[in-house]
Amino acid sequence: MKKTAVVAGLLALTAATGASAAPPPTSVTCVLGGKTSFAHPPKGTNSVTFVYGALANVVTWVGGQRAFATPDVANGTSVVATFYDGQTQLDTAQGSCS
């Protein structure tokens, strides 16, 4: 009986910790007068394109730094980061400049 309880407890613990072991979501942060940055890019990312508003400002990251001077955009302007491995799009993340 005790063996069954231990096994059930281990299975429950494995299920609980397995759910929390998921990687954090990919994100983009835009600070007016500061930097635009991204966090937790998908595995294999080697470039990122940031599009602010309606394609008015585009910044491309290729390896290395993960933060750039935010272009002159208005408060609330949306920014979309698109993550690539070569020509293959891996994911996107959207934020708002503030």
C-alpha positions, 0 to 999 in steps of 0.5 A: 500500500505504501509503495502505491502511495509513493508512486502516485506521489511521484507521478503527481510531483512529476506532472506538477514540475513538468508543467512549470518547466515550460520555457518562458514566453518570448516577449518584446519590450519598448521604452520611449527614449530608451531601448527596445529589447526582446527576451526568451527568443525561440531556440535557433533564432539568429535574427529578429526584425522589429516593426514599429507602428505601420512599417514606419520604422524597421530595425533588424537584429543579427546576433549579439546585442538584444537591445536597441535605441527605440526610434522616435515613435509615439506613446502606445505605438505597437512593436512587433518582433519577428524571430527567424532562423535564416529565412524561417520564421519561428515566432512573433511577439508584440508589445506597446511602447511606453 
